[in-house]
Amino acid sequence: MSETELSPAEEAAFRERCRAFLEEHATGVGGGRAASGEDRGAGLMATAKKFQGALAEAGLAGLVYPTEYGGAGLTRAHDRIWRETYRDYPDMTSELTISHGMCLPVLNDFGTHEQKLQFLGDNIAARTVWCQMFSEPGAGSDVASLQTKAELDGDEWVINGQKVWTTLAHLSDYGVLIARTNPEAPKHAGISMFIVDMKDPAVEIRPIHQIDGGKHFNEVFFSDLRIPKSWLLGELNNGWNQATAMLMYERVAIGTGSSSGISHPNADRLINDAVKLGKINEPVLRQDLMRLYAEETTKSMVAMRTRAELKAGKAPGPGGSLGKLHGAKIAKMMRSITSAVHGADVVAHDGDEKLAMLSRSILTSFSAQIAGGTDEIQKNIIGDRVLGLPRDIAVDTKVPFKDLKVGTQRSAD
Ligand SMILES: Cc1cc2nc3c(=O)[nH]c(=O)nc-3n(C[C@H](O)[C@H](O)[C@H](O)COP(=O)(O)OP(=O)(O)OC[C@H]3O[C@@H](n4cnc5c(N)ncnc54)[C@H](O)[C@@H]3O)c2cc1C
């Protein structure tokens, strides 16, 4: 993953190659945006898979990953050009944010050569889709309190427990799971990471019905799920450090999106709408639109800094929380500004697709402040690890997990 400089001619040629591909494939058509409710996720996923398959065929998928593992074996300079070019086209791969933004880098960082040979190429080309299984009913912000357990039985791990809020589990082929492998150790020390086959009959996936009519995430139950011993991902009992790395990737993926450069798409769209609807001269609305414009500009600049750090070979650090927090703030601002521009039409519409989409985006905007770690947790991370403020008092970091009353483990009460 080097940042080899390209000559101006090489840069122009590669930009043209990206543009030609996007011109043909990034049409936005069939993106599933027109479909409503529960079909929407499947529609968007079908579009993402088709697009990614074509990208792989064109030799443009997984740009910085080695060809040995199904990547394109190119440099971060190529990746930057791709992102700059993609910025001007519809996002075709939003449903692959977890599979590519989080599972792929974690597989690459912690996977063995054999695991990478087996899984990376299919992931990159979206022949398989991956999900992330961290959260449990009793372990969200405090995910180290997780109770799903993995026990070694001969050449297999046996997994029992439950995960929740697993985005796209129902459309995924594999999952990255964290489970407890040593209950005698303190809670952060006895966790390991695994690869799980989501199609195994011992995995039960139950959809969670959302306020916007969709079923985007799920409860997942494991009942004596057996996986090969070799599907341990990374080191035994090092799962907490690996999970933290994955969460950093998650915040970067959420906070920076798939494009690069400065953009303010929501402000642009709403300013345009306000002009069309004759509301652009309303002083309070003008002020709010300007605040949104400034917030999106700031978020872009934070994302550019994060990408520059990645380009310089730095692992994503707690600064990723800043981008995630900006995204959540923008989602919150969008709620009131969209309502101010479009009025009651965003709620009481007669099926008009644009208004239906705005209505859905208002309803789903609340999740931005929770998914990938809540706003409060991001602020704690920024306080502790960026600003160097004193950390929260933790009384349970040296106690064996089995002696803690955490999650739903309260039988000793
Ligand atoms: C749309 C969406 C998609 C998701 N997708 C996935 C997924 O694919 N995989 C996955 O594993 N999980 C997923 N999650 C789960 C998500 O990571 C958790 O919901 C999140 O970490 C919060 O955990 P919780 O819901 O248990 O809330 P809790 O941790 O119970 O928090 C409840 C409240 O307490 C506050 N709080 C908790 N601890 C502290 C503290 N120390 N300091 C200050 N305030 C605190 C929180 O900020 C929050 O307001 C998803 C969630 C959403 C909304």
The ligand as a Gaussian input file, in Angstrom:
#p B3LYP/6-31G(d) Opt

LIG

0 1
 C      -28.318000       1.788000      12.708000
 C      -27.449000       0.978000      13.612000
 C      -26.633000       0.005000      13.087000
 C      -25.831000      -0.772000      13.932000
 N      -25.065000      -1.757000      13.357000
 C      -24.318000      -2.551000      14.152000
 C      -23.580000      -3.628000      13.587000
 O      -23.585000      -3.858000      12.382000
 N      -22.861000      -4.419000      14.414000
 C      -22.808000      -4.198000      15.760000
 O      -22.103000      -4.939000      16.461000
 N      -23.529000      -3.205000      16.333000
 C      -24.285000      -2.380000      15.563000
 N      -25.021000      -1.349000      16.124000
 C      -25.041000      -1.209000      17.577000
 C      -24.324000       0.018000      18.106000
 O      -22.932000      -0.151000      18.011000
 C      -24.791000       0.213000      19.559000
 O      -26.176000       0.507000      19.515000
 C      -24.053000       1.349000      20.222000
 O      -22.701000       1.005000      20.446000
 C      -24.693000       1.722000      21.577000
 O      -24.884000       0.607000      22.368000
 P      -26.314000       0.336000      23.056000
 O      -27.362000       0.459000      22.001000
 O      -26.205000      -0.926000      23.813000
 O      -26.521000       1.563000      24.065000
 P      -25.908000       1.725000      25.537000
 O      -24.445000       1.388000      25.512000
 O      -26.763000       0.973000      26.478000
 O      -26.056000       3.270000      25.765000
 C      -27.287000       3.873000      26.223000
 C      -27.003000       5.355000      26.459000
 O      -26.009000       5.512000      27.509000
 C      -24.941000       6.332000      27.058000
 N      -23.676000       5.845000      27.618000
 C      -23.291000       4.538000      27.732000
 N      -22.049000       4.470000      28.281000
 C      -21.652000       5.753000      28.507000
 C      -20.455000       6.353000      29.044000
 N      -19.436000       5.601000      29.467000
 N      -20.390000       7.714000      29.102000
 C      -21.428000       8.495000      28.678000
 N      -22.587000       7.984000      28.178000
 C      -22.687000       6.648000      28.073000
 C      -24.938000       6.163000      25.531000
 O      -24.319000       7.263000      24.901000
 C      -26.442000       6.083000      25.236000
 O      -26.994000       7.361000      25.151000
 C      -25.831000      -0.548000      15.326000
 C      -26.659000       0.441000      15.861000
 C      -27.466000       1.197000      15.036000
 C      -28.332000       2.259000      15.629000

